[in-house]
Amino acid sequence: MSTTLIQRHGTCQRYSDSVVHAGTVYLVEIAADTTLDAAGQAASMLAGVDRLLAQAGSDRRHLLMATLYLADMADYDAVNAVWDAWLPAGCAPTRACVQARLAKPEYRVEIALTAAVAQG
């Protein structure tokens, strides 16, 4: 009987920062500094995404799907400006952006995404 290899990074009792399985990376990230406005939190969050993707053997050019959660849709344009500047040309994943009540009131933005592991 074969065992499927699952790699978990930053695992605690409740969640993992990222999980890699069958050449796909799954992750969720929030801003490291929640005192920032939505654009600042988006930039902080995407820096964390870069770190997690690198740890999993991927990068932003290999994104497959992203879901952005905003505490307030009034932040949509500001967050999109950060997202658009961060995303490499021609590498846009499928994406949804929704308003949601996030886990803590100071959170302005959260992201869930999948990416392919980069091939050698």
ABEGO torsion letter per residue (X at the ends): XBBBBBBBBGBBAABBABBBBGGBBBBBBBBABAABBAAAAAAAAAAAAAAAAAAAGBBAAABABBBBBBABAAAAAAAAAAAAAABBBGABBBBBBBBBBBABAABABBBBBBBBBBBX
